[in-house]
Amino acid sequence: MIEQQAQRLSASLGVGKLREKSLGPALLGFVREGARVAFSTDVPGYEEELPLGARLPFLRIVSK
């Protein structure tokens, strides 16, 4: 479901719209935050941490 929504968002942006100056920093922030989440081991509300790399599949969604 999330992967399909990522594909729709990517398709709606199109190549030409990436030239808008305001969109570049927003997309960079989105990708940066996606990488941070993918490599984080913290789980709010839980004492135990996730093993490193447990969220790496999230990068597949960000790459769409």
Buried (B, 14 or more C-beta within 10 A) or exposed (E): EEEEEBEEEEEEEEEEEEEEEEEEEEEEEEEEEBEEEBBBEEEEEEEEEEEEEBBEEBBEBBEB
